[in-house]
Amino acid sequence: MQAESIQPISLILNEQPVETISTNLQFFLAEHGWIEGRFVVVINDNIIAKSAHSTYQLSAGDRIDVLSPISGG
């Protein structure tokens, strides 16, 4: 019996193509350095609440934007 190989999925992250084997949003964000701090995640034009990051499942072709607030005066 052979182990099933994990196939990467293709996504768009901040307008750049990426591949990942992380289908969980929280793991994907950590993989790209977004662990803590103030940021908003938008997937396919929908804001994903921070409370949903740990359960949200990514799909091939998802368009992900990670936005940080800009302060100034």
Summary of the structure (lengths in Angstrom):
residues: 73
radius of gyration: 13.7
end to end distance: 62.8
largest distance: 62.8
contacts: 151
relative contact order: 0.28
helix: 14%
strand: 33%
